[in-house]
Amino acid sequence: GVLEDVTPQDLKTMMEVNVLGCMYTARAVVGGMKERRKGRIVFTSSMAGQCGLYGFSGYSASKFAVRGMAESLQMEVAPYDVCVCV
């Protein structure tokens, strides 16, 4: 819903699930992939992570964050032949 209708707890939960869930999962596997010099990490986002949508300000923010994190992580792991995509 629109930002003023979403509770702070719902926003926090959305960020925890959509952003931290991806970060914690990637963090758990990236070390082994770098050691093996092989791997692929795939994150799921949505169109709301590509452009803002009316009524989805919190959700869009969380999906934009996933995209930004994936782009940054790709730069970190590229020297190890690990691929990150959304």
Secondary structure, DSSP 8 states (H G I E B T S, - for coil): --GGGS-HHHHHHHHIIIIIHHHHHHHHHHHHHHHHT-EEEE----GGGTS--TT-HHHHHHHHHHHHHHHHHHHHHGGGTEEEE-
